[in-house]
Amino acid sequence: MTYASLATGVLLAAGYGSRFDPDGLHNKLLARLPEGTSVAHESAHRLLRVVPKVVAVVRPGSDVLARELNDAGCDVVFSAAAERGMGASLAAGIEACDDAEGWIVALADMPRIALATIEAVAAAMGAGASLVAPFYRNQRGHPAGFGSVHRAALLALDGDAGARALFASQTVTRVDVDDPGILRDIDTPADLDTLDVGRA
């Protein structure tokens, strides 16, 4: 049975993906996976199986991506600040659901995070942890869990550093998982071909 979390999901989908397509003609998040769904749709779908609501942050002008994420079940937020980087995108996502009890933050270009991993992060938060991260072979990955105690720090984020400083300065509840998907994002077209190699 899927763990039912009270946290709100935040899906960051505002990156430029310049390594995937330097010309900017093809959004990597709309690329199709072998099963036919888009990268963004699959990332959103997995998060939505654990949390009741997902806010997806996209850049203005990303109308096709917004529709894709809306069809997946997300509440879409357009953020002009997202061009400043992941930190600004995350702050915009938190602001859009500022009254949440906590947030599970995922990246839209990571469609192979196991459902069990998202559940484990959610369960740790449900048990009282305020800052949670999954680890695979001693490497920290995604998604990350943030309790409401970190609201002000998350709203203050800007630029491209994300929540790195928060993880460096606070106690992190570590969840060890057998899931290489927490480290695998889509950066280049070749990544689509190797996404499932060595999959747990």
C-alpha positions as CSV (number, residue, x, y, z in Angstrom):
1,M,0.0,0.0,0.0
2,T,1.3,3.5,-0.9
3,Y,2.2,5.7,2.1
4,A,-0.2,8.6,2.2
5,S,1.8,11.7,3.1
6,L,0.4,15.0,4.3
7,A,3.3,16.9,2.7
8,T,2.9,19.0,-0.5
9,G,5.0,18.1,-3.5
10,V,7.0,20.7,-5.3
11,L,8.2,19.7,-8.8
12,L,10.9,22.0,-10.2
13,A,10.5,22.2,-14.0
14,A,11.9,25.6,-14.9
15,G,15.4,24.7,-16.1
16,Y,16.7,25.5,-19.5
17,G,18.1,22.1,-20.4
18,S,20.8,23.6,-22.5
19,R,22.9,20.4,-22.4
20,F,20.0,18.4,-23.9
21,D,19.4,20.9,-26.7
22,P,21.9,23.8,-27.1
23,D,19.6,25.5,-29.6
24,G,16.7,25.5,-27.2
25,L,14.2,24.0,-29.6
26,H,13.4,20.8,-27.7
27,N,12.5,20.8,-24.0
28,K,14.0,17.7,-22.4
29,L,11.1,17.5,-20.0
30,L,8.8,16.8,-23.0
31,A,11.1,14.0,-24.4
32,R,9.4,10.6,-24.4
33,L,10.4,7.7,-22.3
34,P,10.3,4.2,-23.7
35,E,6.9,3.6,-22.2
36,G,5.6,6.7,-24.1
37,T,5.1,9.2,-21.3
38,S,7.1,12.4,-21.1
39,V,10.0,12.8,-18.7
40,A,8.0,15.5,-16.8
41,H,4.8,13.5,-16.7
42,E,6.4,10.5,-15.3
43,S,8.3,12.5,-12.6
44,A,5.0,14.2,-11.6
45,H,3.1,10.9,-11.6
46,R,5.4,9.2,-9.2
47,L,5.3,12.2,-6.8
48,L,1.5,12.4,-7.0
49,R,1.2,8.7,-5.9
50,V,2.5,9.7,-2.5
51,V,1.5,13.3,-1.8
52,P,-2.1,14.7,-2.3
53,K,-0.9,17.8,-4.2
54,V,2.0,18.8,-6.4
55,V,2.9,22.3,-7.3
56,A,5.0,22.4,-10.5
57,V,7.2,25.5,-11.2
58,V,7.8,26.4,-14.8
59,R,9.1,29.4,-16.7
60,P,6.7,31.8,-18.4
61,G,6.3,30.8,-22.0
62,S,6.5,27.1,-21.2
63,D,2.8,26.5,-22.2
64,V,3.2,23.1,-23.7
65,L,5.1,21.9,-20.6
66,A,2.5,23.5,-18.3
67,R,-0.3,21.6,-20.1
68,E,1.6,18.4,-19.8
69,L,2.1,18.9,-16.0
70,N,-1.5,20.0,-15.6
71,D,-2.7,16.8,-17.3
72,A,-0.5,14.8,-15.0
73,G,-2.4,16.3,-12.1
74,C,-0.1,19.2,-10.9
75,D,-1.0,22.7,-10.0
76,V,1.2,24.8,-12.3
77,V,2.9,28.0,-11.2
78,F,4.6,30.3,-13.7
79,S,7.6,32.0,-12.2
80,A,9.6,34.7,-13.9
81,A,12.1,34.5,-11.0
82,A,12.9,30.9,-12.2
83,E,15.4,32.2,-14.7
84,R,17.7,33.1,-11.8
85,G,18.1,29.4,-11.0
86,M,16.9,26.5,-8.9
87,G,16.9,28.4,-5.6
88,A,14.5,31.0,-7.0
89,S,12.3,28.2,-8.5
90,L,12.2,26.4,-5.2
91,A,11.2,29.6,-3.4
92,A,8.4,30.2,-5.9
93,G,7.1,26.7,-5.3
94,I,7.1,27.1,-1.5
95,E,5.4,30.5,-1.8
96,A,2.7,28.9,-3.9
97,C,1.8,26.5,-1.1
98,D,3.2,28.5,1.9
99,D,0.6,27.0,4.3
100,A,1.7,23.4,3.7
101,E,2.8,21.2,6.6
102,G,5.9,20.3,4.8
103,W,7.2,19.8,1.3
104,I,8.7,17.0,-0.8
105,V,10.8,18.6,-3.5
106,A,11.6,16.7,-6.7
107,L,13.2,17.6,-10.0
108,A,11.1,17.1,-13.2
109,D,14.1,15.6,-15.1
110,M,14.4,12.6,-12.7
111,P,11.7,10.2,-13.9
112,R,13.1,7.0,-12.4
113,I,13.0,7.7,-8.7
114,A,11.4,4.6,-7.1
115,L,8.0,5.0,-5.5
116,A,9.4,3.3,-2.4
117,T,12.0,6.0,-2.1
118,I,9.4,8.8,-2.2
119,E,7.4,6.9,0.4
120,A,10.5,6.5,2.6
121,V,11.2,10.3,2.5
122,A,7.5,11.0,3.3
123,A,7.5,8.4,6.1
124,A,10.5,10.0,7.7
125,M,8.8,13.4,7.6
126,G,5.7,11.9,9.0
127,A,7.8,10.5,11.9
128,G,8.9,14.1,12.8
129,A,12.1,14.6,10.7
130,S,12.3,18.2,9.4
131,L,15.0,17.7,6.8
132,V,15.2,14.4,4.9
133,A,17.3,13.1,2.0
134,P,17.7,9.7,0.3
135,F,21.2,8.3,-0.1
136,Y,22.3,5.6,-2.6
137,R,25.8,4.3,-2.1
138,N,26.6,7.2,0.2
139,Q,25.5,9.8,-2.4
140,R,22.7,12.2,-1.6
141,G,19.9,12.4,-4.2
142,H,16.4,13.5,-4.7
143,P,13.6,14.0,-3.6
144,A,14.3,16.0,-0.5
145,G,11.9,16.5,2.4
146,F,11.5,19.8,4.3
147,G,9.4,20.4,7.3
148,S,7.5,23.7,7.9
149,V,10.2,24.8,10.3
150,H,12.3,25.6,7.2
151,R,9.7,27.7,5.5
152,A,11.4,31.1,6.0
153,A,14.8,29.7,4.8
154,L,13.2,28.2,1.7
155,L,11.3,31.4,0.8
156,A,14.6,33.3,1.1
157,L,16.4,31.1,-1.5
158,D,17.5,32.7,-4.8
159,G,20.1,32.0,-7.5
160,D,21.1,28.5,-8.5
161,A,22.4,27.0,-5.2
162,G,19.1,25.5,-4.3
163,A,18.9,24.3,-0.6
164,R,22.5,23.2,-0.5
165,A,23.3,25.6,2.4
166,L,20.4,24.3,4.4
167,F,21.7,20.8,4.1
168,A,25.2,21.9,5.1
169,S,24.0,23.7,8.2
170,Q,21.2,21.6,9.5
171,T,20.8,18.0,10.8
172,V,19.7,15.8,7.9
173,T,17.7,12.6,8.4
174,R,19.3,10.1,6.1
175,V,17.3,7.5,4.3
176,D,19.4,4.8,2.7
177,V,17.8,3.3,-0.4
178,D,18.7,0.8,-3.1
179,D,17.6,3.2,-5.8
180,P,20.0,4.6,-8.4
181,G,17.1,6.6,-9.8
182,I,17.7,9.3,-7.0
183,L,20.9,10.3,-8.9
184,R,19.8,9.9,-12.5
185,D,18.6,13.0,-14.3
186,I,18.1,13.7,-18.0
187,D,20.9,16.0,-19.1
188,T,21.5,14.8,-22.7
189,P,19.6,12.8,-25.3
190,A,22.0,9.9,-24.5
191,D,20.7,9.8,-21.0
192,L,17.3,8.6,-22.2
193,D,18.9,5.5,-23.7
194,T,20.8,4.6,-20.5
195,L,18.2,5.6,-18.0
196,D,17.3,2.1,-17.1
197,V,20.8,0.5,-17.2
198,G,21.5,-1.0,-13.8
199,R,18.1,0.0,-12.5
200,A,17.2,-1.3,-9.1
